[in-house]
Amino acid sequence: MNILVTGGNGQLGTAIKELVGLYPDWRFSFYDLPELDIASEVQVTDAVRSTGCGVIVNCAAYTDVDRAETEPDIAYRVNRDGPAVLARSAKASGVLLVHVSTDYVFSGSSCRPYTETDVPDPLGVYGRSKLEGEQQIQQIAPSYLIIRTSWLYSLHGRNFLNTMLRLGAERERLGVVFDQAGTPTRASDLAGAILAMIGRAEPGRGYAGLFHYSNEGICSWYDFATAIMRLRNLPCRVSPIESASYPTPAPRPHYSVLNKGAIKTDWGFEIPHWYDALADQLSSQPANQP
Ligand SMILES: NC(=O)c1ccc[n+]([C@@H]2O[C@H](COP(=O)([O-])OP(=O)(O)OC[C@H]3O[C@@H](n4cnc5c(N)ncnc54)[C@H](OP(=O)(O)O)[C@@H]3O)[C@@H](O)[C@H]2O)c1
């Protein structure tokens, strides 16, 4: 099995890289900017041809939710046009396209976990551009798996966990919003689920699947931050604040918990609770790091 991974240097791409040893019979090709821009038809076509891949895993995205408000052209180019290019190439080559999307396709006005059949209603440019990326794939690619996830973190790159570890070492006090609820997702858990799905996918069968995947449970950013400080024994005191006192350029959903019933039923996954995944992640971090 040949697998082409785009956005290979990002959080999720790196998490997949760390698992390749578990799949000695598969050949992985990791690409990122500048050698493979997913919105470049020429570069994508060349990469698909030269790797002879049977699966593309798209981990590339424009993920700066706030900056997307002032750079919508770039966000749409990467999050909508890029998936369309990948879908056309996947169609031309008979390749399965695995794509990752986000809980931010929902506004958060619900008070029960979102299912795949709930109608998306994104609040900002990032969510809208990701939703349109999903739609491009659904319209173009004959075989695809789209996996929406939420609050992704790892020890690699810019994310909430790394920000909290840094601030927790620098500050005595920190205010973190407690009126936005969701579920953190350890990037390595999502990476493992994606590779398991590829492993179980039947060759030649057309897939048209949209699934939700995060860790189990529900928390606020405040709960998540508190857990990080506790698990790392950081002396920083975290206080709950309202979103209104922490304004951001892009509005955030107040509730973006994803219902994972479909992926658990269809693919038989047992998903770790967010707190256990976080504890495990932090226990793997060298003790001399914050
Ligand atoms: N992070 C989250 O909290 C979160 C939550 C829900 C869903 N997701 C989704 O999960 C997926 C993975 O996210 P992540 O956190 O791993 O993202 P990430 O760390 O920001 O990685 C994205 C990678 O894509 C690259 N990239 C940007 N534009 C590209 C282009 N035109 N062509 C090719 N590569 C490009 C980035 O390069 P540069 O760094 O050079 O720009 C980066 O290496 C994304 O689809 C994201 O929307 C993320």
The ligand as a Tripos MOL2 file, in Angstrom:
@<TRIPOS>MOLECULE
LIG
   48    52     1     0     0
SMALL
NO_CHARGES

@<TRIPOS>ATOM
      1 N1         -5.5940   22.0950   15.1840 N.am      1 LIG1
      2 C1         -6.8370   21.8930   15.6170 C.2       1 LIG1
      3 O1         -7.1910   22.2000   16.7700 O.2       1 LIG1
      4 C2         -7.8500   21.2550   14.6960 C.ar      1 LIG1
      5 C3         -9.1510   21.0840   15.1630 C.ar      1 LIG1
      6 C4        -10.0800   20.4910   14.3300 C.ar      1 LIG1
      7 C5         -9.7170   20.0820   13.0570 C.ar      1 LIG1
      8 N2         -8.4470   20.2850   12.6230 N.ar      1 LIG1
      9 C6         -8.1060   19.8580   11.2860 C.3       1 LIG1
     10 O2         -7.1690   18.8010   11.3970 O.3       1 LIG1
     11 C7         -6.2920   18.7990   10.2690 C.3       1 LIG1
     12 C8         -4.8610   18.7810   10.7360 C.3       1 LIG1
     13 O3         -4.6370   19.9480   11.5300 O.3       1 LIG1
     14 P1         -3.2130   20.2510   12.1910 P.3       1 LIG1
     15 O4         -3.4810   20.8160   13.5290 O.co2     1 LIG1
     16 O5         -2.3090   19.0760   12.0370 O.co2     1 LIG1
     17 O6         -2.7340   21.4470   11.2580 O.3       1 LIG1
     18 P2         -1.2990   22.1240   11.2070 P.3       1 LIG1
     19 O7         -0.4550   21.6780   12.3420 O.co2     1 LIG1
     20 O8         -1.5460   23.5880   11.0090 O.co2     1 LIG1
     21 O9         -0.6650   21.5020    9.8840 O.3       1 LIG1
     22 C9         -1.1210   21.8560    8.6150 C.3       1 LIG1
     23 C10         0.0210   21.6660    7.6600 C.3       1 LIG1
     24 O10        -0.4380   22.0000    6.3530 O.3       1 LIG1
     25 C11         0.5460   22.8260    5.7480 C.3       1 LIG1
     26 N3         -0.0520   23.6190    4.6790 N.ar      1 LIG1
     27 C12        -0.6340   24.8420    4.7440 C.ar      1 LIG1
     28 N4         -1.0330   25.2360    3.5240 N.ar      1 LIG1
     29 C13        -0.7140   24.2220    2.6590 C.ar      1 LIG1
     30 C14        -0.8580   24.0360    1.2660 C.ar      1 LIG1
     31 N5         -1.4230   24.9650    0.4870 N.pl3     1 LIG1
     32 N6         -0.4130   22.8890    0.7240 N.ar      1 LIG1
     33 C15         0.1680   21.9470    1.4960 C.ar      1 LIG1
     34 N7          0.3660   22.0690    2.8170 N.ar      1 LIG1
     35 C16        -0.0900   23.1980    3.3930 C.ar      1 LIG1
     36 C17         1.0550   23.6590    6.8920 C.3       1 LIG1
     37 O11         2.2710   24.2810    6.5350 O.3       1 LIG1
     38 P3          2.6460   25.6990    7.2150 P.3       1 LIG1
     39 O12         2.7850   25.4290    8.6720 O.co2     1 LIG1
     40 O13         3.9220   26.0610    6.5210 O.co2     1 LIG1
     41 O14         1.5030   26.6150    6.9040 O.co2     1 LIG1
     42 C18         1.2060   22.5940    7.9690 C.3       1 LIG1
     43 O15         2.4170   21.8940    7.8600 O.3       1 LIG1
     44 C19        -6.6700   20.0310    9.4580 C.3       1 LIG1
     45 O16        -7.5280   19.6480    8.4210 O.3       1 LIG1
     46 C20        -7.4280   20.9050   10.4350 C.3       1 LIG1
     47 O17        -8.3580   21.7410    9.7710 O.3       1 LIG1
     48 C21        -7.5100   20.8420   13.4090 C.ar      1 LIG1
@<TRIPOS>BOND
     1     1     2 1
     2     2     3 2
     3     2     4 1
     4     4     5 ar
     5     4    48 ar
     6     5     6 ar
     7     6     7 ar
     8     7     8 ar
     9     8     9 1
    10     8    48 ar
    11     9    10 1
    12     9    46 1
    13    10    11 1
    14    11    12 1
    15    11    44 1
    16    12    13 1
    17    13    14 1
    18    14    15 2
    19    14    16 1
    20    14    17 1
    21    17    18 1
    22    18    19 2
    23    18    20 1
    24    18    21 1
    25    21    22 1
    26    22    23 1
    27    23    24 1
    28    23    42 1
    29    24    25 1
    30    25    26 1
    31    25    36 1
    32    26    27 ar
    33    26    35 ar
    34    27    28 ar
    35    28    29 ar
    36    29    30 ar
    37    29    35 ar
    38    30    31 1
    39    30    32 ar
    40    32    33 ar
    41    33    34 ar
    42    34    35 ar
    43    36    37 1
    44    36    42 1
    45    37    38 1
    46    38    39 2
    47    38    40 1
    48    38    41 1
    49    42    43 1
    50    44    45 1
    51    44    46 1
    52    46    47 1
@<TRIPOS>SUBSTRUCTURE
     1 LIG1         1 GROUP 0 **** ****
